[in-house]
Amino acid sequence: MVTVFFMIYILVSGGSFGIEDMVSSSGPGLTLLLLILLPIFWSLPMALIASELGSALPGEGGFYVWARRALGIALLASALLGNLALYLDYLASGARPLFAISADGLFPKSISIVSKRFGTPIAAILLMAALNAVLIVGPFQNLIVIDVILFISAYVLIFISAVRLRIKEPDLKRPFRVPLGTAGMVAMVIPPILIVIFTIYVNAIDRSTELLGSTGFRLLGVDVGWYGIAGFIALFSGPVLFYVFRAIYGGPATPSSEAGNEALALAEAEAAEDAA
């Protein structure tokens, strides 16, 4: 529990990069407004959704299990590359979904190896560390933008999964349930999804990075920078890689409708033992 506490603390408060630029580029008034509104329209929905899904389907994998249980081959596949984009403080938490994807037959089985001493997915952590070692060659600002594009895309998966499971499996046992009906949950997740769409758009049209003598090109009448090009390639290659990896490694052994059931049964058994 102590380890989890510090992981949550680091993920929430581990970096202040970007705040300095907010004041100079947007002004103090708009900066304060954003800092007040974002926790309400972004953080609160995310916390409630994660609490409900985490209590209903606990265990390794997090949003990967939730998305698989809920859409969508294309959405599920995009999570594959999203996990590979987590950096620094996201390393430990990001290795868990990668470990679950490997154990599910959508990545080499060797990545599901865990440490005999600590029980941590050491192979997944080492793989992500190796990727980080390659990615840090670029400017720090570039890493932040790429991380944001892929990481917030995973949040969209979580929001959609929560709504989908409310509709698809209304009787699924949820020890914690967001105190809203399905319509209320839909209304709650719309603002953060719009924030994600806006953020991706802003980063896609950014042409501050020059590569090979060019800052990007026009796509369907819109100026697209290298940030947007890299982000779109990563996101849209997800469905292709899903079919490729499933053909190579066999794919999940259990149907999507049973994703997370084993971990849920284990959690219920442990709770029953503690109560006894």
C-alpha positions as CSV (number, residue, x, y, z in Angstrom):
1,M,0.0,0.0,0.0
2,V,2.9,2.4,0.7
3,T,4.3,1.8,-2.8
4,V,0.9,2.5,-4.4
5,F,0.5,5.7,-2.3
6,F,3.8,7.0,-3.5
7,M,3.1,6.0,-7.1
8,I,-0.2,8.0,-7.0
9,Y,1.6,10.9,-5.4
10,I,4.3,11.0,-8.1
11,L,1.8,10.6,-11.0
12,V,-0.3,13.5,-9.6
13,S,2.3,15.8,-8.3
14,G,5.6,14.6,-9.8
15,G,6.2,17.4,-12.3
16,S,5.3,21.0,-12.9
17,F,6.5,21.3,-16.4
18,G,4.2,23.4,-18.6
19,I,2.8,25.6,-15.8
20,E,5.6,28.2,-16.3
21,D,4.6,28.6,-20.0
22,M,0.9,28.8,-19.2
23,V,1.3,32.2,-17.5
24,S,3.5,33.8,-20.2
25,S,1.4,32.4,-23.1
26,S,-2.1,32.6,-21.8
27,G,-1.9,35.3,-19.1
28,P,-2.5,34.9,-15.3
29,G,-6.3,35.1,-15.5
30,L,-6.8,32.3,-18.0
31,T,-4.1,30.2,-16.2
32,L,-6.0,30.5,-12.9
33,L,-9.3,29.7,-14.6
34,L,-7.8,26.6,-16.2
35,L,-6.3,25.4,-13.0
36,I,-9.7,25.8,-11.3
37,L,-11.8,24.2,-14.0
38,L,-9.6,21.3,-15.1
39,P,-9.9,19.4,-11.8
40,I,-13.7,19.6,-12.0
41,F,-14.2,18.8,-15.7
42,W,-11.1,16.4,-16.1
43,S,-9.8,15.0,-12.9
44,L,-13.1,14.4,-11.1
45,P,-14.7,12.4,-13.9
46,M,-11.5,10.4,-14.3
47,A,-11.3,9.6,-10.6
48,L,-15.0,8.5,-10.4
49,I,-14.8,6.4,-13.6
50,A,-11.5,4.7,-12.5
51,S,-13.0,4.0,-9.1
52,E,-16.1,2.3,-10.5
53,L,-14.2,0.3,-13.1
54,G,-11.4,-0.6,-10.7
55,S,-13.8,-1.9,-8.1
56,A,-15.8,-3.9,-10.7
57,L,-12.9,-5.3,-12.6
58,P,-9.8,-5.2,-10.4
59,G,-6.5,-6.8,-11.2
60,E,-3.6,-6.4,-13.6
61,G,-4.0,-4.4,-16.8
62,G,-6.2,-1.6,-15.7
63,F,-7.7,0.2,-18.6
64,Y,-6.6,-2.6,-21.0
65,V,-8.9,-5.0,-19.3
66,W,-11.7,-2.5,-19.1
67,A,-11.5,-1.6,-22.8
68,R,-11.3,-5.3,-23.8
69,R,-14.3,-6.2,-21.6
70,A,-16.3,-3.2,-23.0
71,L,-14.7,-1.7,-27.7
72,G,-14.0,-2.4,-29.7
73,I,-11.0,-3.9,-31.6
74,A,-9.8,-0.6,-33.0
75,L,-10.0,1.1,-29.6
76,L,-8.4,-1.8,-27.8
77,A,-5.5,-1.9,-30.3
78,S,-4.7,1.7,-30.0
79,A,-4.1,1.1,-26.3
80,L,-1.2,-1.1,-27.2
81,L,0.9,1.8,-28.5
82,G,-0.5,4.1,-25.9
83,N,1.2,2.0,-23.2
84,L,4.5,2.2,-24.9
85,A,4.4,6.0,-24.7
86,L,4.5,6.4,-21.0
87,Y,7.6,8.0,-19.6
88,L,9.5,8.6,-16.3
89,D,6.9,8.4,-13.5
90,Y,4.5,6.5,-15.6
91,L,7.1,3.7,-16.1
92,A,6.0,1.5,-13.1
93,S,2.3,1.9,-13.7
94,G,2.6,1.6,-17.5
95,A,4.4,-1.7,-17.3
96,R,1.3,-3.4,-15.7
97,P,-1.0,-3.0,-18.8
98,L,1.9,-4.1,-21.0
99,F,2.3,-7.1,-18.8
100,A,-1.4,-7.9,-19.1
101,I,-1.4,-7.5,-22.9
102,S,1.5,-10.0,-23.1
103,A,-0.2,-12.5,-20.7
104,D,-3.3,-12.2,-22.9
105,G,-1.5,-13.4,-26.0
106,L,-1.2,-10.0,-27.8
107,F,2.6,-9.5,-27.3
108,P,5.6,-11.8,-26.8
109,K,5.1,-14.1,-23.8
110,S,8.6,-13.2,-22.5
111,I,7.3,-9.7,-21.6
112,S,4.9,-11.3,-19.0
113,I,7.9,-12.5,-16.9
114,V,7.8,-11.3,-13.4
115,S,10.5,-10.9,-10.7
116,K,10.5,-14.0,-8.4
117,R,11.6,-11.7,-5.5
118,F,9.2,-8.8,-5.9
119,G,6.5,-10.0,-8.2
120,T,6.9,-7.0,-10.5
121,P,6.7,-7.3,-14.3
122,I,10.4,-6.9,-14.7
123,A,10.5,-7.7,-18.5
124,A,7.8,-5.1,-19.2
125,I,9.6,-2.5,-17.1
126,L,12.9,-3.2,-18.9
127,L,11.3,-2.9,-22.3
128,M,9.7,0.4,-21.4
129,A,13.0,1.6,-20.0
130,A,14.8,0.7,-23.3
131,L,12.2,2.6,-25.2
132,N,12.6,5.6,-23.0
133,A,16.4,5.5,-23.6
134,V,15.8,5.8,-27.3
135,L,13.1,8.5,-27.0
136,I,15.1,10.8,-24.7
137,V,17.4,11.5,-27.6
138,G,14.9,14.1,-28.8
139,P,14.1,17.5,-27.2
140,F,12.3,17.3,-23.9
141,Q,9.4,19.3,-25.3
142,N,8.8,16.8,-28.1
143,L,8.6,14.0,-25.6
144,I,6.0,15.8,-23.5
145,V,3.8,16.4,-26.6
146,I,4.1,12.8,-27.8
147,D,3.3,11.5,-24.3
148,V,0.3,13.8,-24.0
149,I,-1.2,12.8,-27.3
150,L,-0.9,9.0,-26.7
151,F,-1.6,9.1,-22.9
152,I,-4.8,11.1,-23.1
153,S,-6.0,8.8,-25.9
154,A,-6.0,6.0,-23.3
155,Y,-8.2,8.2,-21.1
156,V,-10.8,8.3,-23.9
157,L,-10.7,4.4,-23.9
158,I,-11.5,4.4,-20.2
159,F,-14.4,6.8,-20.5
160,I,-15.9,4.9,-23.4
161,S,-15.4,1.6,-21.6
162,A,-17.2,2.8,-18.5
163,V,-20.2,4.0,-20.5
164,R,-20.2,0.9,-22.6
165,L,-20.1,-1.5,-19.6
166,R,-23.0,0.5,-18.0
167,I,-25.1,-0.2,-21.1
168,K,-23.8,-3.7,-22.0
169,E,-23.5,-5.1,-18.5
170,P,-25.8,-3.2,-16.1
171,D,-25.8,-6.0,-13.6
172,L,-22.0,-6.2,-13.3
173,K,-21.1,-6.1,-9.7
174,R,-19.6,-2.7,-8.9
175,P,-18.5,-2.3,-5.2
176,F,-18.1,1.4,-6.1
177,R,-20.5,2.9,-8.5
178,V,-20.4,6.5,-9.8
179,P,-23.5,8.2,-8.2
180,L,-25.0,9.0,-11.5
181,G,-27.3,7.1,-13.9
182,T,-26.0,6.1,-17.3
183,A,-27.2,9.4,-18.9
184,G,-25.5,11.3,-16.1
185,M,-22.2,9.4,-16.7
186,V,-22.4,10.2,-20.4
187,A,-22.8,13.9,-19.6
188,M,-19.9,13.7,-17.2
189,V,-17.4,12.2,-19.6
190,I,-18.3,14.5,-22.6
191,P,-16.2,17.5,-21.3
192,P,-13.0,15.5,-20.8
193,I,-13.4,13.8,-24.1
194,L,-13.8,17.2,-25.8
195,I,-10.6,18.3,-23.9
196,V,-8.8,15.4,-25.4
197,I,-10.0,16.2,-28.9
198,F,-9.0,19.9,-28.5
199,T,-5.6,18.9,-27.1
200,I,-4.8,16.6,-30.0
201,Y,-5.9,19.2,-32.5
202,V,-3.7,21.9,-31.0
203,N,-0.7,19.6,-30.9
204,A,-1.4,18.3,-34.4
205,I,-1.3,21.8,-36.0
206,D,1.8,22.8,-34.0
207,R,4.7,23.4,-36.5
208,S,7.4,24.5,-34.1
209,T,9.6,21.4,-34.8
210,E,11.6,21.3,-38.0
211,L,12.7,18.0,-39.6
212,L,14.5,17.5,-42.9
213,G,14.1,21.2,-43.6
214,S,10.3,21.2,-43.2
215,T,7.9,21.9,-40.3
216,G,5.2,19.6,-41.7
217,F,2.8,19.6,-44.6
218,R,-0.8,20.2,-45.5
219,L,-3.2,17.4,-45.1
220,L,-6.8,17.7,-46.3
221,G,-6.4,21.5,-46.3
222,V,-5.0,21.7,-42.8
223,D,-1.4,22.5,-41.8
224,V,-0.1,19.5,-39.9
225,G,3.2,19.5,-37.9
226,W,5.5,16.7,-37.1
227,Y,3.8,16.2,-33.7
228,G,0.5,15.5,-35.4
229,I,2.1,13.2,-38.0
230,A,3.9,11.1,-35.4
231,G,0.8,11.0,-33.1
232,F,-1.6,10.0,-35.9
233,I,0.8,7.3,-37.2
234,A,1.0,5.8,-33.7
235,L,-2.7,5.9,-33.1
236,F,-3.9,4.6,-36.5
237,S,-1.3,1.8,-36.6
238,G,-2.9,0.3,-33.5
239,P,-5.6,-1.6,-35.4
240,V,-3.0,-3.0,-37.8
241,L,-0.7,-4.1,-35.0
242,F,-3.6,-5.7,-33.2
243,Y,-4.3,-8.1,-36.0
244,V,-0.6,-8.7,-36.6
245,F,0.1,-9.5,-33.0
246,R,-3.0,-11.6,-32.6
247,A,-2.0,-13.7,-35.7
248,I,1.5,-14.2,-34.3
249,Y,0.9,-14.8,-30.6
250,G,-2.7,-16.2,-30.7
251,G,-4.6,-13.5,-28.9
252,P,-6.6,-13.7,-25.7
253,A,-7.6,-17.2,-24.5
254,T,-10.8,-15.9,-22.9
255,P,-13.6,-14.0,-24.6
256,S,-13.9,-10.3,-24.0
257,S,-17.1,-10.8,-21.9
258,E,-14.9,-12.6,-19.3
259,A,-12.0,-10.1,-19.2
260,G,-11.2,-9.3,-15.5
261,N,-13.4,-12.1,-14.0
262,E,-10.5,-14.1,-12.7
263,A,-9.0,-11.1,-10.9
264,L,-12.5,-10.2,-9.5
265,A,-13.0,-13.6,-8.1
266,L,-9.6,-13.5,-6.5
267,A,-10.4,-10.1,-4.9
268,E,-13.7,-11.4,-3.6
269,A,-12.1,-14.4,-2.1
270,E,-9.4,-12.3,-0.4
271,A,-12.1,-10.0,1.0
272,A,-14.1,-13.0,2.3
273,E,-11.0,-14.3,4.1
274,D,-10.3,-10.9,5.6
275,A,-13.9,-10.7,6.9
276,A,-13.6,-14.2,8.4
